Amino acid sequence: MPRIKTTKTVRFALWALRIYLLILLALIGIKFVRVFSGSQKQGRDAPSPPAKAIKTNQAPVETKP
């Protein structure tokens, strides 16, 4: 593969794009870990939601944790 000559501006732009890509990938990875760990935590600790909502004319009952 032949080498091409690049200007300092082009080299800077390419390095900036590399850094930008790494930051975006890190943010995606962090978000994935946070969502995945949150769903695991919720599954263990929280009670399961009701299967079906029923509409009634009664006032809602407050439950305490």
C-alpha angles and dihedrals in degrees: 000000000000120000117237126206115243131191123240090254092056092047090050091049092050092049090048090052091050092051091046091052092050092050092050092049090049091051091049090049092049091049091049092051092047094049093044094048091045093053091049091050093048092050093055103039109027124072116245116264119250114275096228134017115230120204115220137164092237124103114260116265115235116225124201121219 
